[in-house]
C-alpha cells in the first residue's frame, strides 16, 4: 500500500480541478457547499488554516471522498481514553 501525504496546496488543486471539471465558477461552488466565496478562493490557493469542516463540505459538494487510514499499529481495541467524546473532565 502506498502512503501519501496531502498538503493544503494539493487539496486546493484537487478542489480547483474538480470545480472546473464540473463547469462551476467559484461563487457557484461556494453556494452549493454553503461556504463563502472568500473561503473557496483561499482553499484553492492552498491556505493551510482552512477550517476542516468547511473543507469537507466543499469536497462533498464536488463529490470527492476522503479516506483516512490509521497507522498499522492502531488497534480497534484501544482504550476509550484515546477516543475524544468532546466532553472535558471536571
C-alpha positions in Angstrom: 0.0 0.0 0.0 1.4 3.4 -1.0 1.4 6.1 1.7 0.6 9.6 0.5 0.8 12.8 2.4 -1.6 15.5 1.2 -0.7 19.2 1.6 -3.1 22.1 1.7 -1.8 23.0 -1.8 -2.7 19.5 -3.0 -6.2 19.9 -1.7 -6.5 23.3 -3.3 -5.5 21.9 -6.7 -7.9 19.0 -6.3 -10.8 21.4 -5.5 -9.9 23.7 -8.3 -9.6 20.9 -10.9 -12.9 19.2 -9.7 -14.7 22.6 -9.8 -13.5 23.3 -13.3 -14.4 19.8 -14.5 -17.9 20.3 -13.1 -18.2 23.5 -15.0 -18.7 25.6 -11.9 -17.5 29.1 -11.1 -16.1 29.7 -7.6 -19.2 31.5 -6.4 -21.4 28.7 -7.6 -19.3 26.1 -5.7 -19.4 28.4 -2.6 -23.2 28.5 -2.8 -23.5 24.7 -3.4 -21.2 24.0 -0.5 -22.7 26.5 1.9 -19.5 28.5 2.3 -18.4 31.9 1.3 -16.6 32.9 -1.9 -13.5 34.0 0.0 -13.3 30.5 1.6 -13.2 28.9 -1.9 -10.6 31.4 -3.1 -8.4 30.7 -0.1 -8.9 26.9 -0.2 -7.9 26.8 -3.9 -4.9 28.8 -3.1 -3.8 26.2 -0.5 -4.4 28.2 2.6 -3.1 25.9 5.4 -5.5 27.3 8.1 -8.8 26.4 6.3 -11.5 25.0 8.7 -11.6 21.3 8.2 -15.4 21.2 8.5 -15.8 23.6 5.6 -13.2 21.8 3.6 -15.2 18.6 4.0 -18.4 20.5 2.9 -16.7 21.7 -0.3 -15.3 18.2 -1.1 -18.7 16.7 -0.5 -20.4 19.3 -2.8 -17.9 18.3 -5.5 -18.5 14.6 -5.0 -15.0 14.0 -3.7 -14.2 11.5 -1.0 -11.7 11.5 1.8 -10.0 8.4 3.3 -8.1 8.5 6.5 -6.2 5.3 7.3 -4.9 4.8 10.8 -1.3 3.7 11.2 -0.8 -0.1 11.2 -0.1 -0.2 14.9 -3.5 1.4 15.7 -5.7 -1.2 17.4 -9.5 -1.2 17.3 -9.5 -2.3 21.0 -7.6 0.8 22.1 -8.7 2.2 25.5 -11.7 4.6 25.4 -9.4 7.4 26.6 -7.9 7.9 23.1 -11.4 8.5 21.7 -12.4 12.1 22.3 -16.0 12.4 23.2 -16.0 16.1 23.2 -16.5 16.1 27.0 -14.0 17.7 29.2 -13.0 16.5 32.7 -14.5 18.4 35.6 
